[in-house]
Amino acid sequence: MVNHPALDEALRLHLSGEHVKAAELYQSILRDDPRNFDALYLVGMLHGQNGQFDKAQYFTGQALRSE
């Protein structure tokens, strides 16, 4: 994964089930770096886990286009 100060914390929150806090951190990362593959992909996966499939498809698609 790309080294970003908040990414490790966002992933930890995501994996521990604190999805709202994780999403906020992912979005913060994307405000600073809109093409951050890891943040785009992980926020897409988070949306998919929460049944928000349109958002999941959008963010994972953006991740693929960011490379």
C-alpha positions as a Markdown table, in Angstrom:
| # | Residue | x | y | z |
|---|---|---|---|---|
| 1 | Met | 0.0 | 0.0 | 0.0 |
| 2 | Val | 1.0 | 3.6 | -0.6 |
| 3 | Asn | 2.4 | 5.1 | 2.6 |
| 4 | His | 0.0 | 7.8 | 3.8 |
| 5 | Pro | -0.1 | 8.8 | 7.4 |
| 6 | Ala | -3.9 | 8.2 | 7.9 |
| 7 | Leu | -4.2 | 5.1 | 5.7 |
| 8 | Asp | -3.1 | 2.6 | 8.3 |
| 9 | Glu | -5.5 | 4.0 | 10.8 |
| 10 | Ala | -8.4 | 4.1 | 8.3 |
| 11 | Leu | -7.7 | 0.4 | 7.4 |
| 12 | Arg | -7.5 | -0.5 | 11.1 |
| 13 | Leu | -10.9 | 1.1 | 11.7 |
| 14 | His | -12.4 | -0.5 | 8.6 |
| 15 | Leu | -11.3 | -4.0 | 9.7 |
| 16 | Ser | -12.5 | -3.5 | 13.2 |
| 17 | Gly | -16.0 | -2.6 | 12.0 |
| 18 | Glu | -15.8 | 1.2 | 12.6 |
| 19 | His | -17.0 | 1.9 | 9.1 |
| 20 | Val | -18.2 | 5.5 | 9.6 |
| 21 | Lys | -14.8 | 6.6 | 11.1 |
| 22 | Ala | -12.9 | 4.7 | 8.4 |
| 23 | Ala | -15.0 | 6.3 | 5.6 |
| 24 | Glu | -14.3 | 9.7 | 7.1 |
| 25 | Leu | -10.5 | 9.0 | 7.1 |
| 26 | Tyr | -10.6 | 7.6 | 3.5 |
| 27 | Gln | -12.4 | 10.7 | 2.4 |
| 28 | Ser | -9.9 | 12.9 | 4.1 |
| 29 | Ile | -7.1 | 11.1 | 2.3 |
| 30 | Leu | -8.9 | 11.5 | -1.0 |
| 31 | Arg | -9.3 | 15.3 | -0.4 |
| 32 | Asp | -5.5 | 15.5 | -0.1 |
| 33 | Asp | -4.8 | 13.0 | -2.9 |
| 34 | Pro | -7.8 | 12.3 | -5.1 |
| 35 | Arg | -6.0 | 9.6 | -7.1 |
| 36 | Asn | -4.8 | 7.6 | -4.1 |
| 37 | Phe | -5.4 | 4.0 | -5.3 |
| 38 | Asp | -5.5 | 2.4 | -1.9 |
| 39 | Ala | -8.0 | 4.9 | -0.4 |
| 40 | Leu | -10.2 | 4.7 | -3.5 |
| 41 | Tyr | -10.2 | 0.9 | -3.5 |
| 42 | Leu | -10.7 | 0.5 | 0.2 |
| 43 | Val | -13.5 | 3.1 | 0.4 |
| 44 | Gly | -15.1 | 1.2 | -2.5 |
| 45 | Met | -14.8 | -2.1 | -0.6 |
| 46 | Leu | -16.3 | -0.4 | 2.5 |
| 47 | His | -19.3 | 0.8 | 0.5 |
| 48 | Gly | -19.7 | -2.7 | -0.9 |
| 49 | Gln | -19.7 | -4.2 | 2.6 |
| 50 | Asn | -22.4 | -1.8 | 3.6 |
| 51 | Gly | -24.6 | -2.7 | 0.5 |
| 52 | Gln | -24.0 | 0.6 | -1.3 |
| 53 | Phe | -23.1 | -1.1 | -4.5 |
| 54 | Asp | -23.3 | 2.0 | -6.8 |
| 55 | Lys | -20.8 | 3.8 | -4.6 |
| 56 | Ala | -18.6 | 0.7 | -4.4 |
| 57 | Gln | -18.6 | 0.4 | -8.2 |
| 58 | Tyr | -17.8 | 4.1 | -8.6 |
| 59 | Phe | -14.8 | 4.1 | -6.2 |
| 60 | Thr | -13.3 | 0.8 | -7.3 |
| 61 | Gly | -13.6 | 2.1 | -10.9 |
| 62 | Gln | -11.9 | 5.3 | -9.9 |
| 63 | Ala | -9.1 | 3.2 | -8.3 |
| 64 | Leu | -8.6 | 1.3 | -11.5 |
| 65 | Arg | -8.4 | 4.5 | -13.5 |
| 66 | Ser | -6.0 | 6.1 | -11.1 |
| 67 | Glu | -3.1 | 3.7 | -12.0 |
